[in-house]
Amino acid sequence: MGEAIEVTGVSVRYGRVTALEDVHLSVAEGQTVVLLGRNGAGKSTLLRVMAGLLRPQLGSVAFGEARTPAALRRAVSYCPDHGALYPCAAPEIGRLLATAWPGWDGRRFAGLCAELDVPEDRPATALSKGEAARLRLALTLSRPGRAVLLDEPFAGIDPASRTAVARILTGHIADAAPAVVVATHELRDVEGLFDRVLLLSDGRLRCDEDADALRARTGASLDDLVKGDVPA
């Protein structure tokens, strides 16, 4: 495998609240990892740290030679679970980003929007939750990046679209071999996408295990395990 995202001793606090506590992990290019945990476990905070959008109070993140927040942002494609979108339709967003993001793949963006059934006749601000989620995914996979971080990409998306998203991610992994980390509660129909499981609880990494080994050890699917902590 190629270079890895190295998270070393990362701790994040918001005032008196500890979001992450001494987290250590490594995700290599070519690995597809699911990040599990209840609401408030620290999943979104960890992804933002890995993407270079949040500086931890303690610890560090590196991806090969990318060691500063700015370098991480260039190396990593991050898809948040919410946030403002451009007040124009998808084709216009594609044209705008072609001038803003070096390496932007406009042809791929148009193809992904078509495959994900992203409306082209309405501004992004008028899209439903599921449509906006599919647009964010198309945006994320059309910019350069040796790592892909996705925060709840299946939220609000119907089962047929979840299957399409899993198929697109599988193809992207096969073509580009990036490191992929997905934080999600929606595992039905897509758990076969992942080969490794991370579990956060109260800001601490409680489990880091091969997905097949975890299923064999617990006798449960990942979809069952996401409803509660992984058994010891």
C-alpha positions in Angstrom: 0.0 0.0 0.0 1.0 3.6 -0.5 1.2 6.5 1.9 -1.1 6.6 4.9 -3.0 9.2 6.9 -1.2 9.1 10.3 -3.2 10.4 13.3 -0.9 10.6 16.3 -2.1 11.4 19.8 -4.9 13.8 18.7 -7.0 15.5 21.4 -9.6 18.2 20.8 -11.5 20.1 23.4 -14.3 22.6 23.1 -14.1 24.5 26.3 -14.7 21.9 29.0 -16.0 19.3 26.6 -13.5 16.7 25.3 -14.4 15.7 21.7 -11.3 13.5 21.0 -8.9 12.1 23.5 -5.4 10.7 22.5 -6.5 9.2 19.2 -3.9 7.2 17.3 -4.7 5.6 13.9 -3.3 5.0 10.4 -5.3 4.7 7.2 -3.3 3.6 4.1 -4.1 4.4 0.5 -6.3 1.6 -0.9 -8.1 1.0 2.4 -11.8 1.6 2.9 -12.7 2.3 6.5 -16.0 2.9 8.2 -16.1 5.1 11.2 -18.8 4.2 13.7 -20.0 5.8 16.9 -23.1 7.3 18.5 -24.0 10.9 18.0 -21.4 13.1 19.8 -18.8 10.3 19.8 -16.3 12.6 17.9 -16.6 11.2 14.4 -17.2 14.6 12.6 -14.4 16.2 14.7 -12.0 13.5 13.7 -12.8 13.8 10.0 -12.3 17.6 10.2 -8.9 17.2 11.9 -7.9 14.7 9.3 -9.0 17.0 6.5 -6.9 19.9 7.9 -10.0 22.0 8.8 -9.5 21.8 12.5 -6.3 22.1 14.4 -6.1 19.8 17.5 -4.9 21.1 20.8 -2.6 18.1 21.1 -1.2 15.6 18.5 -0.7 15.8 14.8 -2.0 14.5 11.4 0.2 13.8 8.4 -0.4 12.3 5.0 3.0 11.6 3.4 4.6 15.0 3.0 1.4 16.8 3.8 1.8 17.9 7.5 0.2 21.3 7.7 -3.5 22.1 7.6 -3.1 23.8 4.2 -1.2 20.8 2.8 -3.8 18.3 4.2 -6.6 20.3 2.5 -4.8 19.9 -0.8 -4.2 16.2 -0.3 -7.6 15.3 1.0 -11.1 15.5 -0.5 -13.6 16.0 2.4 -17.4 15.8 2.2 -19.2 17.3 5.2 -22.7 16.1 6.2 -24.1 19.7 5.9 -23.1 23.2 5.0 -23.8 26.0 2.6 -23.8 25.3 -1.1 -23.5 27.7 -4.0 -26.9 29.4 -4.8 -26.8 28.1 -8.4 -27.5 24.8 -10.2 -25.0 22.0 -10.4 -23.7 22.8 -14.0 -22.8 26.4 -12.9 -21.1 25.1 -9.8 -19.0 22.9 -12.0 -17.9 25.8 -14.1 -17.1 27.9 -11.1 -15.0 25.2 -9.5 -13.1 24.6 -12.7 -11.4 28.0 -12.1 -11.0 27.6 -8.3 -9.7 24.0 -7.8 -6.5 23.0 -9.7 -7.1 19.5 -11.1 -10.9 19.8 -11.0 -12.4 17.1 -13.3 -15.4 18.8 -14.9 -16.2 15.8 -17.1 -16.3 13.5 -14.1 -18.5 15.9 -12.2 -21.0 16.0 -15.0 -21.0 12.2 -15.2 -21.4 11.8 -11.5 -24.3 14.3 -11.3 -26.1 12.3 -14.1 -25.4 8.9 -12.4 -26.5 10.2 -9.0 -29.6 12.0 -10.5 -28.6 15.4 -9.2 -31.1 18.0 -10.6 -29.6 20.5 -13.1 -32.5 22.9 -13.3 -32.6 24.0 -9.6 -30.1 25.9 -7.5 -28.3 23.8 -4.9 -30.0 25.8 -2.1 -33.4 24.5 -3.3 -32.4 20.8 -3.3 -33.8 18.2 -0.9 -31.6 16.8 1.8 -30.9 13.7 -0.3 -30.3 15.6 -3.5 -27.9 17.9 -1.7 -26.0 14.9 -0.2 -25.6 13.4 -3.7 -24.3 16.8 -5.0 -21.8 17.0 -2.2 -20.5 13.5 -3.1 -20.2 14.4 -6.8 -18.2 17.5 -5.8 -15.9 15.6 -3.5 -15.1 12.8 -6.0 -14.4 15.3 -8.8 -11.6 17.2 -7.1 -8.1 15.8 -6.7 -7.2 14.0 -3.5 -5.4 10.9 -2.4 -7.7 10.5 0.5 -11.5 10.8 0.6 -13.3 11.6 3.9 -17.1 11.4 3.9 -19.3 12.4 6.8 -22.8 10.7 6.7 -22.9 10.5 2.9 -26.0 8.2 3.0 -28.1 10.4 5.3 -31.4 11.2 3.7 -30.7 9.1 0.7 -33.1 6.3 -0.4 -32.0 2.7 -0.6 -31.6 2.7 -4.4 -29.4 5.8 -4.2 -27.3 4.2 -1.4 -26.6 1.3 -3.7 -25.6 3.8 -6.5 -23.3 5.6 -4.1 -21.6 2.4 -3.0 -21.1 1.4 -6.6 -19.6 4.8 -7.4 -17.3 4.7 -4.4 -16.2 1.1 -5.3 -15.3 2.3 -8.8 -13.5 5.4 -7.5 -11.4 3.2 -5.1 -10.5 0.8 -8.0 -9.5 3.7 -10.3 -7.7 6.0 -7.9 -6.8 3.7 -4.9 -7.3 6.5 -2.3 -7.6 6.1 1.4 -11.3 6.3 2.2 -12.9 7.0 5.6 -16.7 7.1 5.9 -18.5 8.1 9.0 -22.1 6.8 8.8 -25.1 5.3 10.7 -26.6 4.0 7.4 -24.9 0.7 6.8 -27.8 -1.3 5.3 -27.0 -2.2 1.7 -23.5 -0.7 1.8 -21.6 -2.5 4.6 -19.8 -4.7 2.0 -18.0 -1.6 0.9 -15.8 -1.5 4.0 -12.8 -3.6 4.8 -12.0 -2.1 8.2 -14.0 -0.7 11.2 -13.1 2.1 13.6 -15.4 2.7 16.6 -15.3 6.0 18.6 -16.9 6.3 22.0 -16.7 9.4 24.1 -13.9 10.7 22.0 -11.7 7.6 22.3 -10.9 5.0 19.7 -12.4 1.8 21.2 -12.1 -0.6 18.2 -9.9 -0.8 15.1 -10.4 -4.2 13.4 -10.8 -5.9 10.1 -14.4 -5.9 9.1 -14.6 -9.6 8.3 -12.8 -10.5 11.6 -15.2 -8.3 13.6 -18.2 -10.0 12.0 -16.8 -13.4 12.8 -15.9 -12.5 16.3 -19.3 -10.9 17.2 -21.6 -13.0 15.0 -23.3 -9.7 13.9 -23.4 -7.6 10.8 -21.9 -4.1 10.9 -25.5 -2.8 10.5 -26.4 -4.5 13.8 -23.2 -3.4 15.5 -23.8 0.3 14.6 -26.9 0.2 16.9 -24.7 -0.2 19.9 -21.1 -0.6 21.1 -19.1 -3.5 19.7 -19.1 -6.4 22.2 -15.9 -7.1 24.0 
